[in-house]
Amino acid sequence: MAEANCVSNEKILSDIYNDRLPCLLSPITLRHLAREWLKEDTPNFDYGGFVVGEKPETSVILLKSAGVLAGVPFVNAIFKELDLEVEWFFKEGQRLEPIQTVAAVTGKVRQLLLAERIVLNVLTRASGIASLARELNFIARSCRWDGEVAGTRKTTPGFRLVEKYALLAGGATTHRYDLSSMIMLKDNHIWTAGSITQAVKDAKIVGGFSHKIEVECRSLDEAQEAGTAGADVIMLDNFTPEILISTSTELKRQFPHVVIEASGGITKLNMADYCVPNVDVVSLGCLTQGYSVVDFSMKIQKDGKDPRNLPVH
């Protein structure tokens, strides 16, 4: 009974989390993105719109490969710009098996076709990231490790907000959003400043109390210098699992309140080796660089049937 209650509580927490996730997104930003995407895809004449006209139609969004549904607020913003009504049959963050009708969209047919490719581009990519994030998070929990799986700033220019949001929808964390979110001192900063100590000292002048400082380190000596200088987060970059274990153990002994991050060369295949005690964060560039998309399609229906019960061909 206790186990059942635990599962039930986790589900409730997950539902609350997924329901509130869109509140992170400014409606002004969503509207701007939707308009820019629509302008990019149809900068001049809509020739296809001339062919089909403005009669009302219903289109369905079909999930054609397994994955976690993500990107819904961005898709809703696109539909809103085109005066289209959408009904979702599943919640964002749910993992679904194909073939599923995930949504029905109604409105003028030329508007449906203006939205089609942009909506699919967002859904396939956001759901791909969320699916990989969910999978990596499962690997971490299977190791009985309670740290955080994080993305990186290795995002697509102009598409970062969608990708970072999708990480959250999949259960991973975003890491810093941009250069202004957290002060990260990497090798180029340190070489230019002259030392880790000097770089941290300079960063504290402008970061004040409100910004954490993270330092990228390649050895125990560098990490100890960063901890002594007052870094909040120490990234152990490109460490082998064996050296990571010994280094993180020593750092936690000396600096128990410092957050230890493992990064560099970590993939789905070897991630379990990095989910070790004394490491608080494992970050992977592949979350936003090497993910596979989830396949969706959008089809106009002509038979008038309930879109939730449509046969798929």
Rosetta blueprint (number, residue, H / E / L):
1 M L
2 A H
3 E H
4 A H
5 N H
6 C H
7 V H
8 S H
9 N H
10 E H
11 K H
12 I H
13 L H
14 S H
15 D H
16 I H
17 Y H
18 N H
19 D H
20 R H
21 L H
22 P H
23 C H
24 L H
25 L L
26 S L
27 P H
28 I H
29 T H
30 L H
31 R H
32 H H
33 L H
34 A H
35 R H
36 E H
37 W H
38 L H
39 K H
40 E H
41 D H
42 T L
43 P L
44 N L
45 F L
46 D L
47 Y H
48 G H
49 G H
50 F H
51 V H
52 V H
53 G L
54 E L
55 K L
56 P E
57 E E
58 T E
59 S E
60 V E
61 I E
62 L E
63 L E
64 K L
65 S L
66 A L
67 G E
68 V E
69 L L
70 A L
71 G L
72 V H
73 P H
74 F H
75 V H
76 N H
77 A H
78 I H
79 F H
80 K H
81 E H
82 L L
83 D L
84 L L
85 E E
86 V E
87 E E
88 W E
89 F L
90 F L
91 K L
92 E L
93 G L
94 Q L
95 R E
96 L E
97 E L
98 P L
99 I L
100 Q E
101 T E
102 V E
103 A E
104 A E
105 V E
106 T E
107 G E
108 K E
109 V H
110 R H
111 Q H
112 L H
113 L H
114 L H
115 A H
116 E H
117 R H
118 I H
119 V H
120 L H
121 N H
122 V H
123 L H
124 T H
125 R H
126 A H
127 S H
128 G H
129 I H
130 A H
131 S H
132 L H
133 A H
134 R H
135 E H
136 L H
137 N H
138 F H
139 I H
140 A H
141 R H
142 S H
143 C L
144 R L
145 W L
146 D L
147 G L
148 E E
149 V E
150 A E
151 G L
152 T L
153 R L
154 K L
155 T L
156 T L
157 P L
158 G L
159 F L
160 R H
161 L H
162 V H
163 E H
164 K H
165 Y H
166 A H
167 L H
168 L H
169 A H
170 G L
171 G L
172 A L
173 T E
174 T L
175 H L
176 R L
177 Y L
178 D L
179 L L
180 S L
181 S L
182 M L
183 I E
184 M E
185 L E
186 K L
187 D H
188 N H
189 H H
190 I H
191 W H
192 T H
193 A H
194 G L
195 S L
196 I H
197 T H
198 Q H
199 A H
200 V H
201 K H
202 D H
203 A H
204 K H
205 I H
206 V H
207 G H
208 G L
209 F L
210 S L
211 H L
212 K L
213 I E
214 E E
215 V E
216 E E
217 C E
218 R L
219 S L
220 L H
221 D H
222 E H
223 A H
224 Q H
225 E H
226 A H
227 G H
228 T H
229 A H
230 G L
231 A L
232 D L
233 V E
234 I E
235 M E
236 L E
237 D E
238 N L
239 F L
240 T L
241 P H
242 E H
243 I H
244 L H
245 I H
246 S H
247 T H
248 S H
249 T H
250 E H
251 L H
252 K H
253 R H
254 Q H
255 F L
256 P L
257 H L
258 V L
259 V E
260 I E
261 E E
262 A E
263 S E
264 G L
265 G L
266 I L
267 T L
268 K L
269 L L
270 N L
271 M H
272 A H
273 D H
274 Y H
275 C L
276 V L
277 P L
278 N L
279 V L
280 D L
281 V E
282 V E
283 S E
284 L L
285 G L
286 C H
287 L H
288 T H
289 Q H
290 G L
291 Y L
292 S L
293 V L
294 V L
295 D L
296 F E
297 S E
298 M E
299 K E
300 I E
301 Q E
302 K L
303 D L
304 G L
305 K L
306 D L
307 P H
308 R H
309 N H
310 L L
311 P L
312 V L
313 H L
